[in-house]
Amino acid sequence: MSDGWERRQERTRRDVLDATGALIAEAGVEGLTMRKLAERAGVAVATLYNQFGDRSGVLVAFVSAGLDQLEIELDAQPDAGPVDTTRALFNALDENFAAEPEVWRPIFASLKPGTGPHGMGAVGDRVVAYLEADFAKAAANGLFAVDCDVGALARHVFTMRMNRVEKWAQASIDWGVYRSSSTLGLELALAAVLVEPFRSRALACSGILR
């Protein structure tokens, strides 16, 4: 009986998150109300509040579910190796953003700042942990020229990226500027700590070399 209840809960959660993406695509975050979401997902409004707390909780759950799927897809691919794993993660995130800008742009424009140095709460913590694990592998494999605090590096890289995402979401910069400036920030941060030939590759990827 417990397994059946858990399956129903998971199915309800999927229906709610699918409905969330559809409503945002149609009418932006402003069009996402708990009443409309309950109607679209075929659940009671009380169920939404019990599972997600409020609309911000729904949005955080939507982003978290996207990360879940992304991690599954990345795990299914051949190991890219240290540092390239970080690049693959950000490239995959950008592919998702570019595929559905009508969903992701309003979400990031409306998310309330959360706890922690990066302001993204538990969702940000997950991404930072992913980056930190990758940088720890790079350090263990001798890719860093200095004794690097991989946790601090991971937080710095993620915070830089989120600053650019927020500017794109708020229409302060367009997609092309977001991509080029995000790549520049990541690759210069990597070039500062990598040994050769990885440092030269990072500089080449940054786009600043003539």
C-alpha positions, 0 to 999 in steps of 0.5 A, a space after each residue: 500500500 505504501 508503494 502505491 501511495 508513493 507512486 500516486 504522489 510521484 505521479 501527482 508531482 509530475 503532473 503538477 510540474 508539467 502543468 507548471 511549465 505549460 502555464 508559464 509558457 502560455 502566460 508567464 509566471 504572472 499567469 501561474 496561480 495556485 488555482 490555475 495550476 490545480 485546475 490544469 494538473 487536476 488536483 486540489 489546491 490544498 494538495 499544492 500547498 501541502 506538497 510545495 508550500 506556495 508558488 515560489 516552492 512550485 518554481 523551485 521544485 520545477 527547477 530542481 526537477 530539471 536538474 534531476 533530468 539533466 543529471 540523469 542525461 549527463 550520467 548516461 553519457 561517456 565520462 567527459 573528464 574533470 573540468 570538461 564535466 563542468 563545461 558539459 553541465 553548463 552547456 546542457 543547462 544553456 541548451 535547456 534555457 535556449 530550447 524553452 526561453 518562454 519558460 526559463 526566462 520568467 522563472 529566473 526573473 521571478 525567483 526570490 533570492 534564497 539562502 547561501 552565498 549564491 542566493 539560490 538555496 538548495 537548488 544552487 547547493 546542488 549545482 555547487 556540489 556538482 562543480 565542487 566534485 568535478 574540481 576535486 577530481 581535477 585537483 586529484 589528477 594534478 590539473 591545478 597549478 596551485 593548491 586550490 580551495 575547490 569549494 570556493 572555486 565552485 561557488 565563485 563559478 556558479 555565482 558568476 553564472 547565475 549573475 549572467 542568467 539573472 541579467 538575461 532573464 531580466 532582459 538586461 543582456 541578450 542571449 548572445 551576450 549571456 553566452 559569450 560573457 558566461 563562457 569568458 567568466 568560466 574559462 578565465 576562472 579555470 585558466 587562473 588555476 589550471 596547468 598547461 596545456 589545460 590553461 591554454 585551452 581554457 584561454 582559447 575557449 574564453 574567446 579573448 585570444 586574438 
